[in-house]
Amino acid sequence: MRTTRPFAEAAVIGGATLSSLHLCWIVLVASGWAQPFMDFIFRLHMLSSPFQVQPFSAGLALALVAITFLFGALYGLIFQAARQSLASKD
């Protein structure tokens, strides 16, 4: 049984995790529920929202998912390298 994940697997897990959160945001924007949701979250924190959600754009949505996947993959690689480094000291 292996104790650590391969770097590619860690990158995919990190990328999928971060981009899936942004995919949920894209669904909220496309469905028209993003502004009420954001206003609700700000009200829970006793703040007034200075932001206004813009109309849905498929190109921007695709870019958001792609960029967040890349950043998540990078973090997955960094955490995997740290994990392997710490595991090798045992």
C-alpha positions, 0 to 999 in steps of 0.5 A: 500500500502506498503512503503518498500520492503521485504528483499528477494525482495530487495536481488533479485533486487540487485542481478539481477541488478549487475549480468545482467551487468556482463552477458552483459560483458560475451556476449561481451567476447563470441562474440569476441567484448569485446577487441574492446569495451574495447579498445574503452572505454580506447581511449575515456578516452585518455588511452592505454589499459593495459588489454587483454581479455582472451578466453571465459570460461563457468565455469568462466562466470558462476562463475562471474554471481553467485558471482556478484549476491551474492554481489548484493543481499548483497547490496540489503539487506544492502540498504533495511535495511538502508531504513527501518531504515530511514523510521521508524524514520518518 
